[in-house]
Amino acid sequence: MYRISQLAEKVGLSRSTLLYYEKLGLICAIRAENKYRYYDEKDVQRIKLLQQLQSGGLTLNECLQCLDEKVNKSLLKHRLDMLDNEIQQKQNARELLASMLGESSMSPWHSEMNEQAPQAHIEWLIKQGFSEKQALRLNWLSKDMNQHDSYMTDFETIFSELSYLGPSSEQDTLRALTHFKLTKGALLDIGCGKGASALTLANNSKFTITALDNDEHNLKFIDQQAKYLAIENAPKTLCASMTHMPFSSQTFDVLWCEGSAYIMGIEQALTQWRDLIKPNGYLVFSDLIWLTDTPQHDVTQYWKSAYPAMTTLSQMIKTIKKSGYTLIDSFTLSEQAWHNYLTPLEQRINSLSKALTDSKALNDLNQEIEMHKKYLGQYGYQMFILGKS
């Protein structure tokens, strides 16, 4: 027989807990002449069994039901499902902490944050010591803060000798230009890269062109090309971020942005840039969209990871109208635009394959090229010519 203090010590519970168990009828004390409570071995075993059931995640009331009745299997299944969910949450938490310590890739987490909270994600990366330029590149290219530096070194090596950083062609740029009623004025090429569109516009129009990019190397390339091509109306280059451009309201007659507005999000870009355009001015941009309502599974999964915000033509038109623009025209970029980008890129990758063995940047670009070879046509770049409403 055990006094309550002895029972408490034996089963590792407090006196008050045992009194509560007695009130519930789980255990039953025998009152001695001295009024002390005494418990027998049956009470000890009942408590031990209860503790085992509680370790399975059952509540006290559920444990009592299992002790006094036939086990409710549906209840146990429900608790098992809850436990599996908790274990998965703990595993996810562990994987995140491990990745933040550099033990594994952070790519899945970055991709999820880029989709769910893009602006907060960028701000958080900057607080971790990345510049805005690095944060934006991490968001869309390396997608892993632990491997960003090595990824970008390889990425820049691959593109260092290429003129096109994405699909573009002179014929597509000039086709968009024909929709303007203006023949001259101030034009800003945002995220101009190595100047494929800026140089074409400078050589084929009377617009005064500012080419803006956050990469000094790209801008130096534009300056060199303009000098080499002896372009009289050479673009003025400016190193700045597309998210914080140093211009006052209604500075430009035309904003131009081929293939880079996605970096800050199409809707945000259209909304934020609108104030820079003069009344009756224009905005031209291109972006990757679905060209079919029924893309194949593999390509859907690829772009779900690579560009989660990718949309359809009809959805894009709704975004354009919502942002305060009139759609003047849109067209799909030509095969020549893709040839200008992919052919030199594939040749460059082949030439560097031995030097960049196990390079994630090179592997990612190889995967992108394979997607284009198999599925281009189910998606493509679409050029949009907008009027400021």
C-alpha positions in Angstrom: 0.0 0.0 0.0 1.1 3.5 -0.7 0.4 6.8 1.0 -0.3 9.6 -1.5 3.2 11.1 -1.1 4.7 7.7 -1.8 2.5 7.2 -4.9 3.3 10.6 -6.2 7.0 9.8 -6.0 6.6 6.4 -7.6 4.7 7.6 -10.6 6.3 11.1 -11.0 3.1 13.1 -10.5 2.1 15.8 -8.0 -0.2 15.3 -5.0 -2.8 17.6 -6.6 -2.7 15.6 -9.8 -3.4 12.4 -8.0 -6.3 14.0 -6.1 -7.7 15.1 -9.4 -7.3 11.6 -10.8 -9.1 10.2 -7.7 -12.0 12.7 -8.3 -12.3 11.4 -11.9 -12.4 7.9 -10.6 -9.2 6.8 -12.2 -7.8 5.7 -8.9 -9.6 4.9 -5.6 -8.0 5.5 -2.2 -8.7 3.5 0.9 -9.2 5.6 4.0 -7.4 4.4 7.1 -8.5 5.0 10.7 -6.0 7.9 10.8 -7.8 9.4 7.8 -4.8 8.9 5.5 -5.3 7.9 1.9 -3.8 4.6 0.9 -3.5 3.2 -2.7 -2.7 -0.3 -3.9 -0.7 -1.7 -6.8 -3.8 -1.6 -9.0 -3.8 2.2 -8.8 -0.1 2.3 -9.7 -0.7 0.2 -12.8 -3.8 2.2 -13.8 -1.7 5.4 -13.7 1.2 3.8 -15.6 -1.2 2.7 -18.3 -2.7 6.2 -18.4 0.7 7.7 -18.8 1.5 5.4 -21.7 -1.7 6.4 -23.4 -1.0 10.1 -22.8 2.4 9.7 -24.4 0.5 8.8 -27.6 -1.0 12.3 -27.7 -4.4 11.4 -26.2 -6.1 13.8 -23.9 -6.9 12.8 -20.3 -10.6 12.3 -21.1 -9.7 10.2 -24.2 -7.3 8.1 -22.1 -10.1 7.5 -19.6 -12.3 6.3 -22.4 -9.6 3.9 -23.5 -9.2 2.5 -20.0 -12.9 2.0 -19.3 -14.1 1.0 -22.8 -13.1 -0.7 -26.0 -10.5 1.3 -27.9 -12.0 3.8 -30.4 -9.9 3.2 -33.5 -11.3 6.3 -35.3 -10.1 8.4 -32.4 -6.7 6.8 -32.5 -6.5 7.4 -36.3 -7.4 11.1 -35.8 -4.7 11.4 -33.2 -2.2 9.7 -35.5 -3.0 12.0 -38.3 -2.5 15.0 -36.0 0.8 13.6 -34.8 2.0 13.0 -38.4 1.2 16.6 -39.2 3.1 17.8 -36.1 6.1 15.7 -37.0 6.1 17.1 -40.6 5.9 20.6 -39.2 8.8 19.9 -36.9 10.8 18.3 -39.8 10.1 21.4 -41.9 11.3 23.6 -39.1 14.4 21.6 -38.7 15.2 21.6 -42.4 14.8 25.4 -42.5 17.1 26.0 -39.5 19.6 23.5 -41.0 19.5 25.3 -44.4 19.9 28.7 -42.7 23.1 27.3 -41.0 24.4 26.3 -44.5 23.9 22.6 -44.0 21.5 22.3 -47.0 19.9 24.3 -49.8 17.6 27.2 -49.1 16.2 27.2 -52.6 12.7 25.8 -51.7 12.3 28.3 -48.9 13.4 31.3 -51.1 11.0 30.2 -53.9 8.1 30.0 -51.5 8.9 33.4 -50.0 9.3 35.0 -53.4 5.8 33.8 -54.3 4.1 34.6 -51.0 5.9 37.7 -49.7 8.2 39.0 -52.4 8.8 42.5 -51.0 9.3 41.3 -47.4 11.7 38.6 -48.7 13.8 41.2 -50.5 13.9 43.5 -47.4 14.9 40.5 -45.2 17.7 39.6 -47.6 19.0 43.1 -47.4 19.0 42.9 -43.6 21.2 39.8 -43.9 23.9 41.9 -45.6 23.0 41.6 -49.3 22.8 44.7 -51.5 19.5 45.3 -53.3 21.1 44.2 -56.5 22.4 41.0 -54.9 19.0 40.4 -53.2 17.1 40.7 -56.5 19.5 38.4 -58.3 19.3 35.9 -55.4 15.5 36.0 -55.7 15.5 35.1 -59.4 18.8 33.4 -60.2 20.7 31.6 -57.4 17.7 31.2 -55.1 20.0 30.2 -52.3 21.7 32.6 -50.0 24.3 30.0 -49.0 25.5 29.4 -52.6 24.8 32.9 -54.0 28.3 34.1 -54.5 29.6 31.0 -56.2 26.4 30.8 -58.3 26.7 34.4 -59.5 30.4 34.0 -60.3 29.6 31.2 -62.7 26.5 32.9 -64.0 28.5 36.1 -64.9 31.3 34.0 -66.4 28.7 32.3 -68.7 27.1 35.6 -69.8 30.3 37.8 -69.9 30.8 37.3 -73.6 27.2 37.2 -74.7 25.3 40.2 -76.1 21.8 39.0 -75.3 20.7 38.3 -71.7 17.2 37.2 -72.9 15.1 36.8 -76.1 15.2 40.0 -78.1 15.5 41.1 -81.7 15.8 44.3 -83.7 12.7 43.5 -85.7 10.5 43.0 -82.6 11.8 46.2 -81.0 11.2 48.2 -84.2 7.7 46.6 -84.6 6.7 47.9 -81.1 8.2 51.4 -82.0 5.8 51.8 -85.0 2.8 52.1 -82.6 3.8 55.5 -81.3 2.3 58.7 -82.5 5.4 60.4 -81.1 8.6 60.5 -83.2 10.8 62.1 -80.5 11.0 62.8 -76.8 12.5 61.3 -73.7 12.7 57.5 -73.5 13.8 55.4 -70.5 15.0 51.8 -71.1 14.5 50.1 -67.7 16.6 47.0 -66.9 18.4 47.5 -70.2 20.9 44.7 -69.7 23.6 44.9 -72.4 21.5 47.4 -74.4 20.0 45.2 -77.2 16.8 47.3 -77.3 18.5 50.6 -76.3 21.0 50.5 -79.1 18.4 49.6 -81.6 16.1 52.4 -80.5 19.0 54.9 -80.5 20.0 53.8 -84.1 16.5 54.0 -85.5 14.7 56.9 -83.7 15.1 60.4 -82.6 14.2 59.7 -79.0 16.7 60.9 -76.3 17.4 57.6 -74.6 18.4 56.8 -71.0 19.5 53.2 -70.5 19.1 52.2 -66.8 20.5 49.0 -65.2 22.0 48.1 -61.8 25.0 46.4 -63.4 28.0 48.6 -64.3 29.5 46.0 -66.5 26.4 46.0 -68.7 26.4 49.7 -69.0 30.1 49.9 -70.0 29.3 47.4 -72.7 26.5 49.7 -74.0 28.9 52.7 -74.0 31.5 50.6 -75.9 29.0 49.3 -78.5 27.5 52.8 -79.1 31.0 54.1 -79.7 32.0 51.1 -81.9 28.7 51.5 -84.0 29.3 55.2 -84.2 25.7 55.9 -83.0 25.2 59.7 -82.9 22.2 59.5 -80.7 23.9 57.3 -78.2 22.0 56.2 -75.1 23.0 57.9 -71.8 23.7 55.1 -69.3 22.7 55.2 -65.7 23.4 52.7 -62.9 20.4 52.6 -60.7 17.7 50.2 -59.4 14.4 49.8 -61.2 12.7 49.8 -57.8 14.1 53.2 -56.8 14.7 55.3 -59.9 16.0 58.8 -59.4 13.4 60.7 -61.6 10.6 63.1 -60.9 7.0 62.7 -62.0 6.2 62.8 -65.7 9.8 62.8 -66.9 9.5 60.5 -69.9 7.4 60.2 -73.0 8.1 56.5 -73.2 9.2 53.8 -70.7 10.7 50.6 -72.3 11.4 47.4 -70.5 12.1 44.2 -72.4 12.2 41.1 -70.3 13.0 42.5 -66.9 9.8 43.9 -65.3 9.2 40.5 -63.7 12.1 41.2 -61.3 9.9 43.5 -59.2 6.6 42.0 -60.3 4.6 43.1 -63.3 1.7 44.7 -61.5 4.0 46.5 -59.1 6.2 47.7 -61.9 3.3 49.0 -64.0 1.8 50.8 -61.0 5.0 52.3 -59.7 6.4 53.4 -63.0 3.1 55.0 -64.3 3.9 58.3 -62.5 7.1 58.7 -64.5 5.2 58.8 -67.8 4.0 62.1 -69.3 0.3 62.5 -70.3 -0.4 60.5 -73.5 2.9 58.7 -73.1 3.7 55.0 -73.6 5.0 52.0 -71.8 6.4 49.0 -73.7 7.3 45.8 -71.9 7.7 42.1 -72.6 7.2 39.2 -70.3 7.0 35.4 -70.4 3.4 34.2 -70.6 1.5 30.9 -71.3 0.4 30.6 -74.9 -1.9 27.7 -74.2 -4.5 26.9 -71.6 -3.3 23.3 -71.4 0.5 23.2 -71.0 2.1 19.8 -70.4 2.8 18.7 -66.9 6.7 18.8 -67.0 6.8 22.4 -68.3 4.1 23.5 -65.9 6.1 22.2 -63.0 9.3 23.8 -64.3 7.9 27.3 -64.6 5.9 26.9 -61.3 9.4 26.8 -59.7 11.3 29.1 -62.1 8.6 31.8 -62.5 5.6 31.2 -60.2 3.9 34.5 -61.3 3.8 33.5 -65.0 0.4 34.2 -66.3 -1.8 34.0 -69.5 -2.5 36.7 -72.0 -6.0 37.3 -70.8 -4.8 37.6 -67.2 -2.0 40.0 -68.2 -4.5 42.2 -70.1 -6.6 42.4 -66.9 -3.5 43.5 -64.9 -2.7 46.1 -67.5 -6.2 47.7 -67.3 -6.2 47.5 -63.5 -2.9 49.4 -63.4 -4.3 52.3 -65.4 -3.2 51.7 -69.0 -4.8 51.1 -72.4 -3.5 48.2 -74.4 -2.6 49.4 -77.8 -1.2 46.1 -79.2 0.6 43.0 -78.2 2.5 40.3 -80.1 4.6 37.2 -79.4 8.3 37.7 -79.9 9.7 36.1 -83.1 11.8 33.0 -83.5 14.7 35.3 -84.3 14.5 36.8 -80.8 14.9 33.3 -79.3 17.6 32.4 -81.7 19.6 35.5 -80.7 19.5 34.4 -77.1 19.6 30.6 -77.2 22.2 29.9 -79.9 25.1 31.9 -78.4 24.1 30.8 -74.9 24.2 27.1 -75.8 27.5 27.5 -77.6 29.0 29.3 -74.6 27.7 26.6 -72.2 29.3 23.9 -74.3 32.6 25.7 -74.3 32.6 26.0 -70.5 31.2 22.6 -69.6 34.5 21.2 -68.5 35.7 24.3 -66.7 32.4 24.6 -64.8 31.9 21.0 -63.8 29.1 20.7 -61.2 28.2 24.3 -61.6 24.6 24.9 -60.5 24.3 28.0 -62.6 25.4 26.0 -65.7 23.1 23.1 -64.9 20.2 25.5 -64.4 20.8 27.1 -67.8 21.1 23.7 -69.4 17.8 22.7 -68.0 16.2 26.0 -69.2 17.5 25.4 -72.7 16.1 21.8 -72.7 12.7 23.3 -71.7 12.8 25.7 -74.6 13.7 23.0 -77.0 10.8 20.8 -75.9 8.1 23.2 -75.0 8.6 26.6 -76.5 5.3 27.5 -78.2 3.3 26.4 -75.2 4.8 29.6 -73.6 6.7 32.6 -75.1 7.6 36.2 -74.6 4.8 38.6 -75.4 5.5 42.3 -76.2 2.9 44.8 -74.9 2.5 48.4 -76.1 0.5 50.4 -73.6 -0.9 53.9 -73.5 -1.1 55.8 -70.2 -4.8 56.2 -69.5 
